[in-house]
Amino acid sequence: MNWLYLLALVVSIGGMVVLDLRFRLFFAVAPLRAAVVLVVGVAFFLAWDAVGIGAGIFFRGAPELLIGVELAPELPLEELFFLTLLCYLTMNLVTGLPRIVGAVRTRREVAR
């Protein structure tokens, strides 16, 4: 069993938490709303995966990179963590990018 991929996903999710709390992006602003959005997003992508697996499009992946725990046939545990990271990253970007763009515009205006 190889834990490196799962560990990388957990560390990356931890990084999203740090960014979220530091810059008050997602959970730090509205925890209940953020939890609902995250759960709905992950559920959507799990359903998407189920359809892909049922159609024979998606497969489990390289077994040497996975710990071997499956949530369902062809659906490794790591997929749940990956989808959580994907959704959390997206929400941090959606809430953080307008701030970055605004800061860049302000700096450009001050520099003129």
Backbone hydrogen bonds, N-H to C=O, Kabsch-Sander energy under -0.5 kcal/mol:
donor,donor_aa,acceptor,acceptor_aa,energy
2,N,66,L,-1.1
3,W,1,M,-0.5
7,L,3,W,-2.8
8,A,4,L,-2.7
9,L,5,Y,-2.2
10,V,6,L,-2.5
11,V,7,L,-2.7
12,S,8,A,-2.2
13,I,9,L,-2.5
14,G,10,V,-2.3
15,G,11,V,-2.0
16,M,12,S,-1.9
17,V,13,I,-2.1
18,V,14,G,-2.4
19,L,15,G,-2.5
20,D,16,M,-2.5
21,L,17,V,-2.8
22,R,18,V,-2.8
23,F,19,L,-2.4
24,R,20,D,-0.8
25,L,20,D,-1.6
29,V,26,F,-0.6
30,A,26,F,-1.8
34,A,30,A,-2.8
35,A,31,P,-2.5
36,V,32,L,-2.3
37,V,33,R,-2.5
38,L,34,A,-2.7
39,V,35,A,-2.7
40,V,36,V,-2.7
41,G,37,V,-2.5
42,V,38,L,-2.7
43,A,39,V,-2.6
44,F,40,V,-2.5
45,F,41,G,-2.2
46,L,42,V,-2.4
47,A,43,A,-2.4
48,W,44,F,-2.4
49,D,45,F,-2.6
50,A,46,L,-2.4
51,V,47,A,-2.3
52,G,48,W,-2.4
53,I,49,D,-3.1
54,G,50,A,-2.7
55,A,51,V,-1.9
56,G,53,I,-1.3
57,I,52,G,-2.8
58,F,52,G,-1.2
65,L,62,A,-1.7
66,L,63,P,-0.8
70,E,68,G,-0.5
71,L,75,L,-3.0
72,A,75,L,-1.0
75,L,72,A,-2.5
77,L,69,V,-2.6
79,E,76,P,-1.4
80,L,76,P,-0.7
80,L,77,L,-1.0
81,F,77,L,-1.2
82,F,78,E,-2.7
83,L,79,E,-2.8
84,T,80,L,-1.9
85,L,81,F,-2.5
86,L,82,F,-2.8
87,C,83,L,-2.5
88,Y,84,T,-2.5
89,L,85,L,-2.9
90,T,86,L,-2.1
91,M,87,C,-2.3
92,N,88,Y,-2.5
93,L,89,L,-2.5
94,V,90,T,-2.8
95,T,91,M,-2.0
96,G,92,N,-2.2
97,L,93,L,-2.9
100,I,96,G,-2.0
101,V,97,L,-3.0
102,G,98,P,-2.3
103,A,99,R,-2.5
104,V,100,I,-2.4
105,R,101,V,-2.4
106,T,102,G,-2.3
107,R,103,A,-2.3
108,R,104,V,-2.2
109,E,105,R,-2.3
110,V,106,T,-2.4
111,A,107,R,-2.0
112,R,108,R,-0.9
